[in-house]
Amino acid sequence: MELEQERAFIGTYQRLGFIKKGRLVVLDLKKERNLYQIDPITGEEKKILPDQKLFDEAISYYQAADYLNQHHLNRRNFNKGN
């Protein structure tokens, strides 16, 4: 995977996170969104200006995962030998 394509997903019961290119998107239940720059060496985070495109990307990944889960499309059908 190319460096530009690397990403990570993290979550708790209250918040979801998406990391891409050293930036962390945090989404919470109150529909609040924050963006942080993460220092890979120290782990320090600094709140930065919002990036709507990155927010939309993070939300779309979680929406797609929820759709797959809700419609049982993330399960293999072992009865058909797949």
Residue pairs with C-beta under 8 A, 6 or more apart in sequence:
4 21
6 20
7 18
7 19
7 20
8 17
8 18
8 19
8 20
9 16
9 17
9 18
9 19
9 61
9 62
10 16
10 17
10 18
10 19
11 17
14 28
14 29
15 26
15 27
15 28
15 29
16 26
16 27
16 28
16 58
16 62
17 24
17 25
17 26
17 27
18 24
18 25
18 27
18 54
18 57
18 58
18 61
18 62
19 25
19 38
20 54
20 57
22 37
22 38
22 39
22 40
23 35
23 36
23 37
23 38
23 48
23 51
23 54
24 35
24 36
24 37
24 38
24 45
25 33
25 34
25 35
25 54
25 55
25 58
26 33
26 34
26 35
26 36
27 33
27 55
27 58
27 59
27 62
33 50
33 55
34 47
35 47
35 48
35 49
35 50
35 51
35 54
35 55
36 45
36 46
36 47
36 48
37 45
37 46
37 48
38 44
38 45
39 45
39 46
65 74
67 73
68 74
76 82
